[in-house]
Amino acid sequence: MAEPTVATAFRRPFAEQVAAFRLRLGNLLPTSTWRDVWKAQHDRAFMVAGATKADLLADLARAVDKAISEGTTLEEFRRDFREIVERRGWHGWTGEGTVKGEAWRTKVIYETNMRTSYMAGRWAQLQLFPIWIYRHGGSVEPRLHHLAWDGLILPREHPFWQTHFPPNGWGCSCFVIGARNPTAAVRRGGKPEVELQDGWDVLDRKTGEPPGIGKGWGYAPGATVAEDVQRLADVKREALPEALGEALGRWGAEVLDGDGPKVPEAP
């Protein structure tokens, strides 16, 4: 079966992803920089760096929620972003004033929220599987540490996942797949020969993160809210027609463990 592109996969939102994002909408935080909301605080808060007004934040949150829940494209999000910025009179945001600057900023907002909500939803789903496999996203210019972890097989409870569950930096497209046994782990791309190197958990003095992890990314999106995410996702599925709810459940299982499409790779 052909694997989906990141665009088509992101436009197939699943219940846990939507639930993970919507848990954040009850706490819209005004901020000056991206560092104002740190690591797992994102699990229950929504922010856009530099956005300080409540009405502006609410509009941006709705635009991101639309992108996630309806699977809209980056270009559609950009149109929504322009309309919001103009209507709310937001000035001074990073990237303002140039086409390239706006393109970069909107891509960061869109992809960061897409990827973190996607992986937060996956964290909730992956609790069903005792074995997890780290997979590299196939970036053209890979981070060497991320590439070295490709195929790493570890138990779900291993502390590695608390700091190395993707995304592990801005634009990181790595992902994790679950397996029920060692044979399935190998079938799903696991490489028994890949081992954690000594010092994998030693913190860098400058970044405060382990080697290969971007500053502020040394946490597992969704780990602190997994039970709430699963509960909300179950409620959402129960509200669907029975056949559709079952189909969504099967698709999620195929993505996580089996011969179906894998978690999408980003360009």
C-alpha positions in Angstrom: 0.0 0.0 0.0 1.4 3.4 -0.9 2.1 5.7 2.0 0.4 9.0 2.2 2.2 12.3 1.8 2.3 14.6 4.8 -0.3 16.8 3.1 -2.8 14.0 2.5 -2.2 12.4 5.9 -2.7 15.7 7.8 -6.0 16.1 5.9 -7.1 12.8 7.5 -7.5 14.1 11.0 -8.3 11.4 13.6 -10.2 11.7 16.9 -7.2 11.7 19.2 -5.4 14.4 17.2 -8.5 16.7 17.3 -9.0 15.9 21.0 -5.4 16.7 21.9 -5.5 20.1 20.2 -8.9 21.0 21.7 -7.7 20.3 25.2 -5.4 23.3 24.6 -8.2 25.7 23.6 -9.5 26.3 27.1 -6.3 28.1 28.0 -5.3 30.8 25.4 -2.1 32.4 26.7 -0.8 35.8 25.6 3.0 35.6 25.0 5.9 37.7 23.9 8.2 34.9 22.7 7.8 31.1 22.0 9.7 30.4 25.2 6.9 31.8 27.4 5.1 28.4 27.2 7.5 25.6 27.9 7.5 22.0 26.9 4.6 20.0 28.4 2.8 23.3 29.3 1.7 23.2 25.6 -0.4 20.1 26.4 -3.0 22.4 28.0 -2.4 25.8 26.4 -2.5 27.5 23.1 -0.2 30.3 22.1 1.2 32.1 19.1 4.4 33.9 19.9 3.8 37.7 20.1 0.0 37.4 20.1 -1.2 39.1 23.3 -4.8 40.2 22.7 -7.6 37.7 23.6 -9.7 38.3 20.5 -6.6 37.8 18.2 -5.6 34.6 20.0 -9.2 33.3 19.8 -9.3 33.9 16.1 -5.9 32.3 15.5 -6.9 29.3 17.6 -10.1 28.8 15.6 -8.1 29.0 12.3 -5.7 26.3 13.6 -8.5 24.2 14.9 -10.1 24.4 11.4 -6.9 23.3 9.8 -6.6 20.3 12.1 -10.2 19.2 12.3 -11.1 19.8 8.7 -7.7 19.0 7.2 -7.4 22.3 5.4 -4.2 23.1 3.5 -1.3 25.4 4.4 -2.5 27.9 1.7 -6.0 27.9 3.2 -4.6 28.6 6.6 -2.5 31.4 5.1 -5.6 33.0 3.8 -7.3 32.8 7.2 -4.2 34.2 8.8 -4.1 37.2 6.5 -7.8 38.0 7.2 -7.3 37.7 10.9 -4.2 39.9 11.0 -5.9 42.6 9.0 -9.1 42.5 10.9 -7.5 42.6 14.3 -4.8 45.0 13.3 -1.9 42.8 14.5 1.5 44.5 13.7 5.0 43.8 14.8 4.8 40.0 14.4 7.9 38.2 13.3 7.8 37.8 9.5 5.6 40.8 8.9 6.3 43.0 5.9 7.7 40.5 3.4 6.2 37.6 1.3 9.0 35.3 2.5 8.5 36.3 6.1 4.8 35.7 6.1 5.3 32.4 4.3 7.8 31.3 6.9 5.8 32.4 9.9 2.5 30.8 8.7 4.3 27.6 7.9 5.8 27.5 11.4 2.4 28.0 13.1 0.6 25.6 10.8 3.1 22.7 10.8 4.1 23.0 14.5 0.5 22.7 15.6 -0.2 20.0 13.1 2.8 17.9 14.1 2.5 18.3 17.8 -1.3 17.6 17.8 -0.7 14.6 15.5 2.0 13.1 17.7 0.0 13.9 20.9 -2.8 11.9 19.4 -0.4 9.1 18.5 0.9 9.1 22.1 -2.6 8.3 23.3 -3.1 5.6 20.7 0.3 4.0 21.2 -0.5 3.2 24.8 -2.1 0.0 23.4 1.3 -1.3 22.3 4.1 -2.6 24.5 6.9 -1.9 21.9 7.6 1.3 20.2 9.9 2.0 17.1 11.5 5.3 16.3 11.4 6.2 12.6 13.2 8.9 10.8 11.0 11.1 8.6 13.2 11.0 5.6 14.2 14.7 5.5 16.5 15.7 2.6 18.9 17.3 5.1 18.5 15.0 8.1 19.6 15.7 11.6 22.3 13.1 12.2 21.1 12.1 15.7 17.6 11.6 14.4 18.9 9.5 11.5 20.9 7.4 14.0 17.7 6.6 16.0 15.9 5.3 12.9 14.7 1.8 13.7 15.4 2.0 17.4 13.2 -0.5 19.2 12.4 0.2 22.9 9.7 -0.7 25.4 6.9 1.8 25.8 8.0 2.5 29.4 11.6 3.4 28.5 12.6 6.9 29.7 13.9 7.7 26.2 10.4 8.4 25.0 9.8 11.0 27.7 12.4 13.3 26.0 12.8 11.9 22.5 9.2 11.4 21.4 8.8 13.4 18.2 8.9 16.1 17.0 12.4 16.7 18.4 13.0 20.1 16.9 11.5 22.8 14.6 10.5 21.0 11.4 11.3 17.5 12.7 9.2 14.9 10.8 10.3 11.8 12.8 7.5 9.5 14.1 6.9 6.5 16.2 5.2 3.2 15.4 3.8 0.6 17.8 4.1 -3.1 17.7 2.7 -6.0 19.7 5.8 -8.2 19.6 9.4 -8.2 18.4 8.6 -9.8 15.1 6.0 -7.1 14.3 8.5 -4.5 15.4 11.0 -5.7 12.8 8.3 -5.9 10.1 7.4 -2.3 10.9 10.9 -1.0 10.3 12.5 -1.8 13.6 16.3 -2.5 13.5 17.5 -4.7 16.3 21.1 -3.7 15.6 20.3 0.0 16.4 21.2 0.7 20.1 21.1 3.8 22.2 24.6 5.3 22.5 26.2 6.2 25.9 25.3 9.7 26.9 22.0 9.8 25.1 20.4 11.4 28.1 23.2 13.8 29.1 22.0 17.4 28.9 23.8 20.0 26.8 24.9 23.0 28.8 23.7 25.5 26.1 20.3 24.0 25.2 19.4 22.1 28.4 18.4 19.2 26.2 19.9 15.7 25.3 22.1 15.5 22.2 20.0 15.8 19.0 17.0 17.5 20.7 16.2 21.1 19.8 15.9 23.7 22.6 12.5 23.4 24.2 11.6 20.1 22.4 12.8 17.6 25.0 9.4 16.4 26.0 6.6 14.1 24.7 3.7 16.0 23.3 0.4 14.8 24.8 2.0 12.6 27.5 0.5 14.6 30.4 -3.0 14.4 29.0 -3.1 11.0 27.3 -6.1 9.7 29.4 -8.1 12.9 28.7 -7.3 12.7 25.0 -8.4 9.1 24.8 -11.6 9.8 26.7 -12.6 12.7 24.5 -11.7 10.8 21.4 -13.9 7.9 22.5 -16.8 10.3 23.0 -16.2 11.8 19.6 -16.3 8.3 18.0 -19.4 7.3 19.8 -21.2 10.2 18.3 -20.4 9.0 14.8 -22.5 6.5 12.9 -21.4 3.0 14.0 -19.9 2.0 10.7 -17.8 5.2 10.4 -16.6 5.0 14.0 -15.5 1.4 13.4 -13.7 2.3 10.2 -11.8 5.1 11.9 -10.7 2.7 14.6 -9.5 0.2 12.1 -7.6 2.9 10.2 -5.9 4.0 13.4 -4.9 0.5 14.2 -3.4 0.0 10.7 -1.3 3.1 11.0 0.1 2.0 14.4 0.7 -1.7 13.9 0.1 -3.7 10.7 0.5 -3.4 7.0 -1.4 -0.2 6.5 0.0 3.3 6.0 2.6 4.6 8.4 2.5 7.9 10.3 3.2 10.4 7.6 6.6 11.7 6.7 7.1 15.4 6.2 9.1 16.9 3.4 
